[in-house]
Amino acid sequence: MVCDRIKERIEEHCQQTGITMSQIARELGYTPKQLQNILDGNRVLDIEDYIHICEFFKVPASTFF
């Protein structure tokens, strides 16, 4: 599933950069649980959420596909 690949790549990027999911959530205005729900597929990863994550990491949108 596409969301699973995106989640895996975001998690890999976090490990490489030393950034935690909690840090991302705070910066993006989500609770850690909300971000986890998005990445777990319990909430739709819409384009706005995805763009915010890419902007946080300062990477192009194609990075996590």
All heavy atoms as TSV, in Angstrom:
chain	resi	resn	atom	element	x	y	z
A	1	MET	N	N	0.845	-1.178	0.000
A	1	MET	CA	C	0.000	0.000	0.000
A	1	MET	C	C	0.891	1.242	0.000
A	1	MET	O	O	1.931	1.281	0.639
A	1	MET	CB	C	-0.923	-0.016	1.220
A	1	MET	CG	C	-1.846	1.171	1.181
A	1	MET	SD	S	-2.830	1.617	2.606
A	1	MET	CE	C	-3.557	0.204	3.249
A	2	VAL	N	N	0.476	2.261	-0.703
A	2	VAL	CA	C	1.261	3.478	-0.846
A	2	VAL	C	C	1.514	4.130	0.508
A	2	VAL	O	O	2.637	4.533	0.810
A	2	VAL	CB	C	0.568	4.472	-1.801
A	2	VAL	CG1	C	1.281	5.805	-1.798
A	2	VAL	CG2	C	0.520	3.901	-3.202
A	3	CYS	N	N	0.489	4.218	1.354
A	3	CYS	CA	C	0.662	4.865	2.665
A	3	CYS	C	C	1.705	4.147	3.505
A	3	CYS	O	O	2.453	4.787	4.230
A	3	CYS	CB	C	-0.666	4.928	3.415
A	3	CYS	SG	S	-1.526	6.466	3.131
A	4	ASP	N	N	1.757	2.822	3.412
A	4	ASP	CA	C	2.761	2.073	4.170
A	4	ASP	C	C	4.165	2.452	3.723
A	4	ASP	O	O	5.057	2.634	4.552
A	4	ASP	CB	C	2.561	0.561	4.000
A	4	ASP	CG	C	1.322	0.053	4.712
A	4	ASP	OD1	O	0.847	0.724	5.640
A	4	ASP	OD2	O	0.832	-1.024	4.322
A	5	ARG	N	N	4.364	2.581	2.413
A	5	ARG	CA	C	5.683	2.967	1.901
A	5	ARG	C	C	6.046	4.383	2.325
A	5	ARG	O	O	7.188	4.655	2.706
A	5	ARG	CB	C	5.731	2.848	0.387
A	5	ARG	CG	C	5.913	1.407	-0.068
A	5	ARG	CD	C	5.982	1.342	-1.545
A	5	ARG	NE	N	4.574	1.448	-1.971
A	5	ARG	CZ	C	4.157	1.420	-3.204
A	5	ARG	NH1	N	5.009	1.329	-4.177
A	5	ARG	NH2	N	2.881	1.493	-3.503
A	6	ILE	N	N	5.080	5.281	2.276
A	6	ILE	CA	C	5.328	6.666	2.690
A	6	ILE	C	C	5.703	6.697	4.164
A	6	ILE	O	O	6.677	7.336	4.558
A	6	ILE	CB	C	4.117	7.560	2.401
A	6	ILE	CG1	C	3.945	7.720	0.891
A	6	ILE	CG2	C	4.265	8.919	3.084
A	6	ILE	CD1	C	2.663	8.412	0.477
A	7	LYS	N	N	4.941	5.974	4.990
A	7	LYS	CA	C	5.227	5.929	6.431
A	7	LYS	C	C	6.634	5.391	6.676
A	7	LYS	O	O	7.398	5.965	7.455
A	7	LYS	CB	C	4.206	5.059	7.151
A	7	LYS	CG	C	4.491	4.946	8.624
A	7	LYS	CD	C	3.575	3.979	9.325
A	7	LYS	CE	C	3.986	3.851	10.775
A	7	LYS	NZ	N	3.301	2.796	11.465
A	8	GLU	N	N	6.983	4.290	6.005
A	8	GLU	CA	C	8.314	3.706	6.186
A	8	GLU	C	C	9.406	4.700	5.813
A	8	GLU	O	O	10.402	4.836	6.525
A	8	GLU	CB	C	8.460	2.448	5.331
A	8	GLU	CG	C	7.673	1.269	5.842
A	8	GLU	CD	C	7.693	0.094	4.868
A	8	GLU	OE1	O	8.521	0.097	3.923
A	8	GLU	OE2	O	6.878	-0.819	5.056
A	9	ARG	N	N	9.210	5.400	4.723
A	9	ARG	CA	C	10.230	6.355	4.280
A	9	ARG	C	C	10.318	7.567	5.199
A	9	ARG	O	O	11.406	8.086	5.435
A	9	ARG	CB	C	9.966	6.742	2.834
A	9	ARG	CG	C	10.256	5.568	1.922
A	9	ARG	CD	C	10.098	5.881	0.485
A	9	ARG	NE	N	10.485	4.699	-0.296
A	9	ARG	CZ	C	9.855	4.301	-1.375
A	9	ARG	NH1	N	8.825	4.987	-1.823
A	9	ARG	NH2	N	10.259	3.230	-2.016
A	10	ILE	N	N	9.190	8.006	5.718
A	10	ILE	CA	C	9.216	9.117	6.684
A	10	ILE	C	C	9.944	8.667	7.945
A	10	ILE	O	O	10.784	9.390	8.487
A	10	ILE	CB	C	7.796	9.615	6.992
A	10	ILE	CG1	C	7.226	10.350	5.769
A	10	ILE	CG2	C	7.789	10.531	8.228
A	10	ILE	CD1	C	5.757	10.715	5.878
A	11	GLU	N	N	9.647	7.451	8.414
A	11	GLU	CA	C	10.323	6.940	9.612
A	11	GLU	C	C	11.822	6.785	9.377
A	11	GLU	O	O	12.624	7.117	10.247
A	11	GLU	CB	C	9.692	5.618	10.049
A	11	GLU	CG	C	8.304	5.807	10.639
A	11	GLU	CD	C	7.583	4.509	10.948
A	11	GLU	OE1	O	7.970	3.435	10.419
A	11	GLU	OE2	O	6.611	4.566	11.720
A	12	GLU	N	N	12.206	6.304	8.196
A	12	GLU	CA	C	13.637	6.196	7.862
A	12	GLU	C	C	14.289	7.570	7.872
A	12	GLU	O	O	15.406	7.738	8.376
A	12	GLU	CB	C	13.813	5.559	6.483
A	12	GLU	CG	C	13.511	4.089	6.429
A	12	GLU	CD	C	13.494	3.537	5.002
A	12	GLU	OE1	O	13.845	4.283	4.050
A	12	GLU	OE2	O	13.120	2.366	4.842
A	13	HIS	N	N	13.600	8.550	7.316
A	13	HIS	CA	C	14.133	9.912	7.271
A	13	HIS	C	C	14.290	10.457	8.692
A	13	HIS	O	O	15.278	11.136	8.992
A	13	HIS	CB	C	13.227	10.804	6.429
A	13	HIS	CG	C	13.897	12.020	5.905
A	13	HIS	ND1	N	14.785	11.989	4.852
A	13	HIS	CD2	C	13.825	13.311	6.298
A	13	HIS	CE1	C	15.229	13.218	4.624
A	13	HIS	NE2	N	14.660	14.035	5.484
A	14	CYS	N	N	13.338	10.156	9.557
A	14	CYS	CA	C	13.442	10.577	10.962
A	14	CYS	C	C	14.675	9.971	11.613
A	14	CYS	O	O	15.416	10.671	12.313
A	14	CYS	CB	C	12.195	10.158	11.736
A	14	CYS	SG	S	10.741	11.137	11.393
A	15	GLN	N	N	14.902	8.692	11.381
A	15	GLN	CA	C	16.069	8.030	11.964
A	15	GLN	C	C	17.363	8.643	11.446
A	15	GLN	O	O	18.297	8.875	12.210
A	15	GLN	CB	C	16.041	6.532	11.676
A	15	GLN	CG	C	14.968	5.804	12.440
A	15	GLN	CD	C	14.873	4.336	12.054
A	15	GLN	OE1	O	15.410	3.897	11.030
A	15	GLN	NE2	N	14.184	3.568	12.872
A	16	GLN	N	N	17.405	8.931	10.158
A	16	GLN	CA	C	18.609	9.497	9.552
A	16	GLN	C	C	18.897	10.902	10.065
A	16	GLN	O	O	20.058	11.298	10.174
A	16	GLN	CB	C	18.477	9.525	8.037
A	16	GLN	CG	C	18.461	8.173	7.396
A	16	GLN	CD	C	18.100	8.223	5.919
A	16	GLN	OE1	O	17.799	9.277	5.374
A	16	GLN	NE2	N	18.117	7.072	5.273
A	17	THR	N	N	17.843	11.658	10.355
A	17	THR	CA	C	18.026	13.044	10.784
A	17	THR	C	C	17.975	13.217	12.296
A	17	THR	O	O	18.247	14.302	12.795
A	17	THR	CB	C	16.959	13.954	10.141
A	17	THR	OG1	O	15.657	13.491	10.521
A	17	THR	CG2	C	17.084	13.967	8.634
A	18	GLY	N	N	17.600	12.155	13.019
A	18	GLY	CA	C	17.527	12.237	14.474
A	18	GLY	C	C	16.311	12.990	14.988
A	18	GLY	O	O	16.287	13.445	16.127
A	19	ILE	N	N	15.291	13.110	14.149
A	19	ILE	CA	C	14.065	13.817	14.526
A	19	ILE	C	C	13.023	12.802	14.949
A	19	ILE	O	O	12.848	11.768	14.305
A	19	ILE	CB	C	13.553	14.659	13.340
A	19	ILE	CG1	C	14.563	15.756	13.014
A	19	ILE	CG2	C	12.185	15.259	13.642
A	19	ILE	CD1	C	14.277	16.504	11.739
A	20	THR	N	N	12.326	13.088	16.034
A	20	THR	CA	C	11.294	12.170	16.506
A	20	THR	C	C	9.932	12.533	15.925
A	20	THR	O	O	9.707	13.667	15.490
A	20	THR	CB	C	11.174	12.201	18.040
A	20	THR	OG1	O	10.678	13.488	18.440
A	20	THR	CG2	C	12.510	11.916	18.716
A	21	MET	N	N	9.033	11.581	15.939
A	21	MET	CA	C	7.670	11.826	15.477
A	21	MET	C	C	7.002	12.884	16.356
A	21	MET	O	O	6.208	13.684	15.868
A	21	MET	CB	C	6.844	10.545	15.497
A	21	MET	CG	C	7.265	9.562	14.453
A	21	MET	SD	S	6.878	10.173	12.818
A	21	MET	CE	C	7.277	8.758	11.855
A	22	SER	N	N	7.329	12.896	17.632
A	22	SER	CA	C	6.761	13.910	18.528
A	22	SER	C	C	7.200	15.311	18.125
A	22	SER	O	O	6.411	16.254	18.180
A	22	SER	CB	C	7.170	13.637	19.977
A	22	SER	OG	O	6.554	12.466	20.439
A	23	GLN	N	N	8.448	15.459	17.721
A	23	GLN	CA	C	8.940	16.762	17.268
A	23	GLN	C	C	8.195	17.211	16.018
A	23	GLN	O	O	7.812	18.367	15.909
A	23	GLN	CB	C	10.441	16.695	16.972
A	23	GLN	CG	C	11.303	16.590	18.199
A	23	GLN	CD	C	12.746	16.353	17.828
A	23	GLN	OE1	O	13.082	15.356	17.186
A	23	GLN	NE2	N	13.607	17.277	18.230
A	24	ILE	N	N	8.020	16.283	15.074
A	24	ILE	CA	C	7.296	16.618	13.853
A	24	ILE	C	C	5.876	17.037	14.193
A	24	ILE	O	O	5.383	18.054	13.700
A	24	ILE	CB	C	7.262	15.430	12.877
A	24	ILE	CG1	C	8.663	15.059	12.438
A	24	ILE	CG2	C	6.389	15.743	11.666
A	24	ILE	CD1	C	8.734	13.750	11.689
A	25	ALA	N	N	5.220	16.242	15.030
A	25	ALA	CA	C	3.828	16.528	15.401
A	25	ALA	C	C	3.711	17.928	15.990
A	25	ALA	O	O	2.845	18.712	15.586
A	25	ALA	CB	C	3.317	15.476	16.382
A	26	ARG	N	N	4.575	18.248	16.930
A	26	ARG	CA	C	4.522	19.572	17.568
A	26	ARG	C	C	4.713	20.688	16.544
A	26	ARG	O	O	3.986	21.675	16.547
A	26	ARG	CB	C	5.585	19.681	18.661
A	26	ARG	CG	C	5.152	19.131	19.986
A	26	ARG	CD	C	6.097	19.554	21.100
A	26	ARG	NE	N	7.497	19.208	20.829
A	26	ARG	CZ	C	8.066	18.047	21.136
A	26	ARG	NH1	N	7.382	17.108	21.704
A	26	ARG	NH2	N	9.335	17.837	20.868
A	27	GLU	N	N	5.699	20.537	15.686
A	27	GLU	CA	C	5.987	21.567	14.687
A	27	GLU	C	C	4.835	21.762	13.709
A	27	GLU	O	O	4.612	22.862	13.226
A	27	GLU	CB	C	7.256	21.216	13.911
A	27	GLU	CG	C	8.523	21.387	14.706
A	27	GLU	CD	C	8.827	22.840	15.019
A	27	GLU	OE1	O	8.616	23.716	14.163
A	27	GLU	OE2	O	9.284	23.096	16.145
A	28	LEU	N	N	4.116	20.677	13.419
A	28	LEU	CA	C	3.024	20.746	12.451
A	28	LEU	C	C	1.675	21.048	13.084
A	28	LEU	O	O	0.678	21.177	12.392
A	28	LEU	CB	C	2.944	19.439	11.652
A	28	LEU	CG	C	4.183	19.099	10.836
A	28	LEU	CD1	C	3.991	17.766	10.128
A	28	LEU	CD2	C	4.510	20.195	9.842
A	29	GLY	N	N	1.647	21.134	14.418
A	29	GLY	CA	C	0.404	21.461	15.103
A	29	GLY	C	C	-0.499	20.268	15.355
A	29	GLY	O	O	-1.700	20.427	15.587
A	30	TYR	N	N	0.059	19.067	15.313
A	30	TYR	CA	C	-0.686	17.851	15.609
A	30	TYR	C	C	-0.274	17.345	16.980
A	30	TYR	O	O	0.823	17.636	17.450
A	30	TYR	CB	C	-0.375	16.735	14.606
A	30	TYR	CG	C	-0.609	17.074	13.170
A	30	TYR	CD1	C	0.439	17.042	12.250
A	30	TYR	CD2	C	-1.865	17.404	12.692
A	30	TYR	CE1	C	0.239	17.334	10.909
A	30	TYR	CE2	C	-2.073	17.698	11.353
A	30	TYR	CZ	C	-1.029	17.659	10.469
A	30	TYR	OH	O	-1.218	17.944	9.157
A	31	THR	N	N	-1.116	16.528	17.570
A	31	THR	CA	C	-0.656	15.767	18.727
A	31	THR	C	C	0.116	14.576	18.169
A	31	THR	O	O	-0.079	14.194	17.001
A	31	THR	CB	C	-1.832	15.252	19.588
A	31	THR	OG1	O	-2.586	14.290	18.823
A	31	THR	CG2	C	-2.728	16.393	20.054
A	32	PRO	N	N	0.987	13.982	18.962
A	32	PRO	CA	C	1.682	12.785	18.467
A	32	PRO	C	C	0.692	11.696	18.022
A	32	PRO	O	O	0.929	11.014	17.029
A	32	PRO	CB	C	2.515	12.337	19.668
A	32	PRO	CG	C	2.793	13.612	20.402
A	32	PRO	CD	C	1.520	14.418	20.266
A	33	LYS	N	N	-0.417	11.561	18.735
A	33	LYS	CA	C	-1.429	10.554	18.372
A	33	LYS	C	C	-2.056	10.872	17.016
A	33	LYS	O	O	-2.287	9.963	16.206
A	33	LYS	CB	C	-2.504	10.485	19.468
A	33	LYS	CG	C	-3.565	9.445	19.223
A	33	LYS	CD	C	-3.009	8.057	19.310
A	33	LYS	CE	C	-4.128	7.035	19.174
A	33	LYS	NZ	N	-3.630	5.710	18.978
A	34	GLN	N	N	-2.347	12.151	16.758
A	34	GLN	CA	C	-2.921	12.520	15.461
A	34	GLN	C	C	-1.958	12.174	14.325
A	34	GLN	O	O	-2.379	11.628	13.306
A	34	GLN	CB	C	-3.237	14.024	15.412
A	34	GLN	CG	C	-4.438	14.426	16.218
A	34	GLN	CD	C	-4.585	15.936	16.282
A	34	GLN	OE1	O	-3.614	16.665	16.515
A	34	GLN	NE2	N	-5.803	16.411	16.075
A	35	LEU	N	N	-0.689	12.502	14.500
A	35	LEU	CA	C	0.293	12.190	13.462
A	35	LEU	C	C	0.407	10.681	13.284
A	35	LEU	O	O	0.450	10.190	12.159
A	35	LEU	CB	C	1.654	12.791	13.790
A	35	LEU	CG	C	2.734	12.554	12.742
A	35	LEU	CD1	C	2.343	13.147	11.392
A	35	LEU	CD2	C	4.062	13.104	13.204
A	36	GLN	N	N	0.421	9.943	14.374
A	36	GLN	CA	C	0.503	8.493	14.284
A	36	GLN	C	C	-0.708	7.926	13.555
A	36	GLN	O	O	-0.577	7.020	12.726
A	36	GLN	CB	C	0.621	7.864	15.677
A	36	GLN	CG	C	1.065	6.434	15.650
A	36	GLN	CD	C	2.442	6.263	15.027
A	36	GLN	OE1	O	3.385	6.974	15.359
A	36	GLN	NE2	N	2.580	5.333	14.106
A	37	ASN	N	N	-1.891	8.468	13.827
A	37	ASN	CA	C	-3.102	8.022	13.130
A	37	ASN	C	C	-3.006	8.282	11.632
A	37	ASN	O	O	-3.442	7.468	10.822
A	37	ASN	CB	C	-4.351	8.700	13.693
A	37	ASN	CG	C	-4.806	8.090	14.992
A	37	ASN	OD1	O	-4.533	6.932	15.283
A	37	ASN	ND2	N	-5.508	8.863	15.795
A	38	ILE	N	N	-2.442	9.416	11.257
A	38	ILE	CA	C	-2.256	9.728	9.837
A	38	ILE	C	C	-1.312	8.708	9.210
A	38	ILE	O	O	-1.606	8.125	8.173
A	38	ILE	CB	C	-1.709	11.156	9.650
A	38	ILE	CG1	C	-2.769	12.188	10.044
A	38	ILE	CG2	C	-1.244	11.381	8.213
A	38	ILE	CD1	C	-2.239	13.617	10.155
A	39	LEU	N	N	-0.177	8.478	9.849
A	39	LEU	CA	C	0.829	7.592	9.280
A	39	LEU	C	C	0.433	6.128	9.336
A	39	LEU	O	O	0.885	5.324	8.518
A	39	LEU	CB	C	2.175	7.820	9.966
A	39	LEU	CG	C	2.768	9.208	9.755
A	39	LEU	CD1	C	4.058	9.354	10.536
A	39	LEU	CD2	C	2.984	9.505	8.280
A	40	ASP	N	N	-0.428	5.764	10.289
A	40	ASP	CA	C	-0.907	4.381	10.384
A	40	ASP	C	C	-2.078	4.095	9.454
A	40	ASP	O	O	-2.530	2.964	9.356
A	40	ASP	CB	C	-1.332	4.052	11.818
A	40	ASP	CG	C	-0.154	3.845	12.743
A	40	ASP	OD1	O	0.972	3.662	12.247
A	40	ASP	OD2	O	-0.361	3.859	13.973
A	41	GLY	N	N	-2.589	5.133	8.807
A	41	GLY	CA	C	-3.710	4.939	7.902
A	41	GLY	C	C	-5.060	4.992	8.582
A	41	GLY	O	O	-6.087	4.708	7.971
A	42	ASN	N	N	-5.091	5.344	9.867
A	42	ASN	CA	C	-6.354	5.470	10.595
A	42	ASN	C	C	-7.041	6.795	10.291
A	42	ASN	O	O	-8.192	6.980	10.629
A	42	ASN	CB	C	-6.135	5.331	12.101
A	42	ASN	CG	C	-5.585	3.966	12.451
A	42	ASN	OD1	O	-5.940	2.969	11.845
A	42	ASN	ND2	N	-4.706	3.932	13.420
A	43	ARG	N	N	-6.297	7.681	9.728
A	43	ARG	CA	C	-6.813	8.958	9.243
A	43	ARG	C	C	-6.191	9.184	7.873
A	43	ARG	O	O	-5.015	8.863	7.666
A	43	ARG	CB	C	-6.410	10.086	10.205
A	43	ARG	CG	C	-6.885	11.437	9.754
A	43	ARG	CD	C	-6.535	12.531	10.750
A	43	ARG	NE	N	-6.563	13.784	10.027
A	43	ARG	CZ	C	-5.836	14.836	10.312
A	43	ARG	NH1	N	-5.013	14.806	11.331
A	43	ARG	NH2	N	-5.911	15.920	9.604
A	44	VAL	N	N	-6.942	9.701	6.974
A	44	VAL	CA	C	-6.457	9.886	5.610
A	44	VAL	C	C	-5.269	10.847	5.596
A	44	VAL	O	O	-5.304	11.900	6.226
A	44	VAL	CB	C	-7.584	10.433	4.709
A	44	VAL	CG1	C	-7.068	10.751	3.320
A	44	VAL	CG2	C	-8.733	9.438	4.634
A	45	LEU	N	N	-4.220	10.439	4.886
A	45	LEU	CA	C	-3.082	11.326	4.661
A	45	LEU	C	C	-3.437	12.172	3.448
A	45	LEU	O	O	-3.273	11.757	2.302
A	45	LEU	CB	C	-1.809	10.526	4.387
A	45	LEU	CG	C	-0.576	11.335	4.013
A	45	LEU	CD1	C	-0.148	12.241	5.166
A	45	LEU	CD2	C	0.555	10.414	3.606
A	46	ASP	N	N	-3.981	13.345	3.724
A	46	ASP	CA	C	-4.359	14.185	2.586
A	46	ASP	C	C	-3.149	14.974	2.109
A	46	ASP	O	O	-2.098	14.994	2.737
A	46	ASP	CB	C	-5.559	15.084	2.905
A	46	ASP	CG	C	-5.315	16.072	4.038
A	46	ASP	OD1	O	-4.156	16.501	4.233
A	46	ASP	OD2	O	-6.284	16.424	4.722
A	47	ILE	N	N	-3.317	15.587	0.978
A	47	ILE	CA	C	-2.198	16.276	0.333
A	47	ILE	C	C	-1.641	17.394	1.212
A	47	ILE	O	O	-0.432	17.612	1.256
A	47	ILE	CB	C	-2.586	16.793	-1.078
A	47	ILE	CG1	C	-1.349	17.262	-1.846
A	47	ILE	CG2	C	-3.625	17.894	-0.995
A	47	ILE	CD1	C	-0.435	16.159	-2.249
A	48	GLU	N	N	-2.507	18.070	1.946
A	48	GLU	CA	C	-2.030	19.153	2.818
A	48	GLU	C	C	-1.142	18.618	3.930
A	48	GLU	O	O	-0.113	19.207	4.245
A	48	GLU	CB	C	-3.216	19.927	3.382
A	48	GLU	CG	C	-3.953	20.712	2.317
A	48	GLU	CD	C	-5.300	21.235	2.792
A	48	GLU	OE1	O	-5.705	20.956	3.938
A	48	GLU	OE2	O	-5.946	21.924	1.995
A	49	ASP	N	N	-1.553	17.494	4.544
A	49	ASP	CA	C	-0.723	16.878	5.585
A	49	ASP	C	C	0.628	16.473	4.998
A	49	ASP	O	O	1.674	16.713	5.593
A	49	ASP	CB	C	-1.402	15.629	6.167
A	49	ASP	CG	C	-2.671	15.933	6.938
A	49	ASP	OD1	O	-2.729	16.985	7.609
A	49	ASP	OD2	O	-3.603	15.108	6.874
A	50	TYR	N	N	0.589	15.856	3.828
A	50	TYR	CA	C	1.809	15.386	3.193
A	50	TYR	C	C	2.743	16.553	2.862
A	50	TYR	O	O	3.947	16.490	3.131
A	50	TYR	CB	C	1.477	14.580	1.930
A	50	TYR	CG	C	2.701	14.015	1.285
A	50	TYR	CD1	C	3.377	12.952	1.865
A	50	TYR	CD2	C	3.201	14.549	0.104
A	50	TYR	CE1	C	4.521	12.434	1.289
A	50	TYR	CE2	C	4.344	14.044	-0.479
A	50	TYR	CZ	C	4.996	12.990	0.114
A	50	TYR	OH	O	6.137	12.487	-0.444
A	51	ILE	N	N	2.193	17.603	2.329
A	51	ILE	CA	C	3.004	18.788	1.999
A	51	ILE	C	C	3.627	19.384	3.257
A	51	ILE	O	O	4.802	19.757	3.256
A	51	ILE	CB	C	2.174	19.824	1.222
A	51	ILE	CG1	C	1.897	19.295	-0.184
A	51	ILE	CG2	C	2.885	21.175	1.161
A	51	ILE	CD1	C	0.914	20.111	-0.984
A	52	HIS	N	N	2.860	19.447	4.348
A	52	HIS	CA	C	3.407	19.966	5.606
A	52	HIS	C	C	4.588	19.117	6.087
A	52	HIS	O	O	5.591	19.647	6.563
A	52	HIS	CB	C	2.333	20.026	6.692
A	52	HIS	CG	C	1.372	21.138	6.516
A	52	HIS	ND1	N	0.038	20.930	6.296
A	52	HIS	CD2	C	1.537	22.477	6.514
A	52	HIS	CE1	C	-0.574	22.085	6.163
A	52	HIS	NE2	N	0.320	23.043	6.283
A	53	ILE	N	N	4.461	17.804	5.963
A	53	ILE	CA	C	5.561	16.925	6.375
A	53	ILE	C	C	6.787	17.171	5.498
A	53	ILE	O	O	7.908	17.300	6.003
A	53	ILE	CB	C	5.114	15.449	6.326
A	53	ILE	CG1	C	4.076	15.193	7.428
A	53	ILE	CG2	C	6.309	14.512	6.481
A	53	ILE	CD1	C	3.345	13.868	7.319
A	54	CYS	N	N	6.589	17.273	4.200
A	54	CYS	CA	C	7.711	17.535	3.281
A	54	CYS	C	C	8.350	18.890	3.570
A	54	CYS	O	O	9.582	19.015	3.572
A	54	CYS	CB	C	7.239	17.461	1.832
A	54	CYS	SG	S	6.773	15.807	1.314
A	55	GLU	N	N	7.538	19.897	3.819
A	55	GLU	CA	C	8.064	21.221	4.144
A	55	GLU	C	C	8.852	21.192	5.446
A	55	GLU	O	O	9.893	21.848	5.572
A	55	GLU	CB	C	6.934	22.241	4.235
A	55	GLU	CG	C	6.351	22.594	2.885
A	55	GLU	CD	C	5.133	23.493	2.963
A	55	GLU	OE1	O	4.536	23.654	4.056
A	55	GLU	OE2	O	4.751	24.038	1.911
A	56	PHE	N	N	8.376	20.426	6.417
A	56	PHE	CA	C	9.091	20.301	7.686
A	56	PHE	C	C	10.514	19.797	7.439
A	56	PHE	O	O	11.474	20.315	8.000
A	56	PHE	CB	C	8.349	19.357	8.635
A	56	PHE	CG	C	9.116	19.064	9.893
A	56	PHE	CD1	C	9.075	19.952	10.959
A	56	PHE	CD2	C	9.886	17.923	10.007
A	56	PHE	CE1	C	9.786	19.696	12.114
A	56	PHE	CE2	C	10.602	17.661	11.159
A	56	PHE	CZ	C	10.555	18.547	12.215
A	57	PHE	N	N	10.636	18.778	6.592
A	57	PHE	CA	C	11.942	18.198	6.301
A	57	PHE	C	C	12.714	18.960	5.227
A	57	PHE	O	O	13.866	18.637	4.945
A	57	PHE	CB	C	11.798	16.738	5.863
A	57	PHE	CG	C	11.524	15.786	6.989
A	57	PHE	CD1	C	10.307	15.134	7.068
A	57	PHE	CD2	C	12.468	15.537	7.965
A	57	PHE	CE1	C	10.043	14.245	8.093
A	57	PHE	CE2	C	12.224	14.652	8.993
A	57	PHE	CZ	C	11.007	14.001	9.055
A	58	LYS	N	N	12.046	19.949	4.605
A	58	LYS	CA	C	12.663	20.716	3.523
A	58	LYS	C	C	13.109	19.808	2.379
A	58	LYS	O	O	14.242	19.886	1.887
A	58	LYS	CB	C	13.831	21.552	4.054
A	58	LYS	CG	C	13.417	22.591	5.066
A	58	LYS	CD	C	14.609	23.359	5.587
A	58	LYS	CE	C	14.250	24.462	6.530
A	58	LYS	NZ	N	13.654	24.123	7.783
A	59	VAL	N	N	12.176	18.923	1.986
A	59	VAL	CA	C	12.439	17.996	0.885
A	59	VAL	C	C	11.323	18.118	-0.148
A	59	VAL	O	O	10.202	18.508	0.178
A	59	VAL	CB	C	12.542	16.535	1.382
A	59	VAL	CG1	C	13.713	16.367	2.321
A	59	VAL	CG2	C	11.250	16.074	2.029
A	60	PRO	N	N	11.612	17.756	-1.404
A	60	PRO	CA	C	10.553	17.772	-2.420
A	60	PRO	C	C	9.503	16.700	-2.139
A	60	PRO	O	O	9.781	15.692	-1.468
A	60	PRO	CB	C	11.287	17.469	-3.721
A	60	PRO	CG	C	12.692	17.128	-3.377
A	60	PRO	CD	C	12.903	17.390	-1.930
A	61	ALA	N	N	8.318	16.902	-2.642
A	61	ALA	CA	C	7.209	15.972	-2.406
A	61	ALA	C	C	7.505	14.566	-2.893
A	61	ALA	O	O	6.976	13.600	-2.356
A	61	ALA	CB	C	5.939	16.505	-3.056
A	62	SER	N	N	8.373	14.422	-3.858
A	62	SER	CA	C	8.691	13.097	-4.399
A	62	SER	C	C	9.567	12.257	-3.465
A	62	SER	O	O	9.723	11.054	-3.669
A	62	SER	CB	C	9.389	13.241	-5.749
A	62	SER	OG	O	10.601	13.950	-5.593
A	63	THR	N	N	10.122	12.850	-2.437
A	63	THR	CA	C	11.074	12.189	-1.562
A	63	THR	C	C	10.540	10.900	-0.926
A	63	THR	O	O	11.253	9.912	-0.837
A	63	THR	CB	C	11.525	13.148	-0.444
A	63	THR	OG1	O	12.131	14.268	-1.037
A	63	THR	CG2	C	12.502	12.481	0.522
A	64	PHE	N	N	9.306	10.909	-0.482
A	64	PHE	CA	C	8.778	9.777	0.275
A	64	PHE	C	C	7.979	8.792	-0.558
A	64	PHE	O	O	7.412	7.854	-0.039
A	64	PHE	CB	C	7.952	10.275	1.454
A	64	PHE	CG	C	8.747	11.141	2.397
A	64	PHE	CD1	C	8.399	12.468	2.606
A	64	PHE	CD2	C	9.857	10.647	3.049
A	64	PHE	CE1	C	9.140	13.269	3.465
A	64	PHE	CE2	C	10.609	11.441	3.898
A	64	PHE	CZ	C	10.247	12.756	4.113
A	65	PHE	N	N	7.928	8.990	-1.881
A	65	PHE	CA	C	7.223	8.041	-2.745
A	65	PHE	C	C	8.124	6.949	-3.217
A	65	PHE	O	O	9.268	6.994	-3.251
A	65	PHE	CB	C	6.589	8.751	-3.955
A	65	PHE	CG	C	5.306	9.421	-3.619
A	65	PHE	CD1	C	5.262	10.765	-3.340
A	65	PHE	CD2	C	4.126	8.693	-3.569
A	65	PHE	CE1	C	4.067	11.394	-3.037
A	65	PHE	CE2	C	2.924	9.309	-3.255
A	65	PHE	CZ	C	2.903	10.666	-2.996
